Amino acid sequence: MTQSVLKWMLSSLLAVGLLAGAQAQERGTKEEAKALSDAAYKHIEKVGPDKAFKDFTNDKAAWTKKDLYVMVYDSKGTALAHGANEKLVGKDMSAVKDANGTPIVTGMIAVAAKGGGWFDYDWPDPVTKKIMAKSTYARKPPSGDGFIGVGIYKQ
C-alpha cells in the first residue's frame, strides 16, 4: 500500500471513531433520565398539567437533554405530551407493541402504578434505525393517572 492510502485509511478510522464517540456522548444515562422525569413531575406541580404538557412537547431547549425527552400518558394509553413526536399527542397508543410483541405503553402504565421504575423493551433507534434495547423510567404524575416517562437506549 502507498503512504497516501495508509494515511487515508488511518484518517477514515479516526473519523469513524470520533463520530462513534460523539454519538455515545449524546446518549442519556439512567441517572439523567430519572432526573428529567423528576424535574417533569415538579414542573407539572408548579405550572399545572396543561402548561407542562405543552412545554414537554414543544420546548425542546428545556425538556430535551441529549437523546432524552419527556412523554406523559394517561391510564388509558392516550399521549398527553411527547417531546419526540408532537403528532402522538391525543392519540390512543395503548395497542403499541415492540418488535417482540411486548405492549409498551400499557407496560409503562403498570410499572408507574406499582410505584415507578424501569420498563425494558426494544425500539428503533432514531439515528441508526436499528432495533435496540431501550429502558424507560416510568412514574406516576402528580394526578396519579398514567405515567411520566423518560427513556434511554442501552449501549
Steps between C-alpha positions, in 0.01 A plus 500: 500500500611850432559753773204710384263199516619419852451863608150500351412172679632630832315831467181313404528271803567797725197684362279195555632467855438866573147481359425191707636675808294810430186290452567311824540829685160609376330208672324571826567289809257335740582766758431781252173339391379466858604858577310629195195301607523648851535851353194438282299394806598823681420707191148355486453589868632852442320607179214251475452212259376693195797738485748230600381261228536774238847578632611135487376470142615834360785642711788286371766726654369447851361145479732314264841398634730305269266229363266522801152651487187498716180316411179491702211256451171459684394164647310410181813536285428838341806721445465828690852626419782369284833675463607295197181494294230762553273316252445230765335740745133412535539156343419171669830310505386216726534240223863586411736203530872460445662268246455207743130566561552661842225758572696817567266773621285267712821354644618845607158577649526180707854584621393852602193362681729281712699799621719567195809345352663383180319331212709316239407452134649516150453809286648647179789738562410832332857545373594152378143373441612167651293328769677555832440419864330792673397561857257768616468632851126529562343666802159631591437870431364720781142408399581132552351417158728332245872571490783740430771320303857569390684225314859406422652281233722235649853482362 
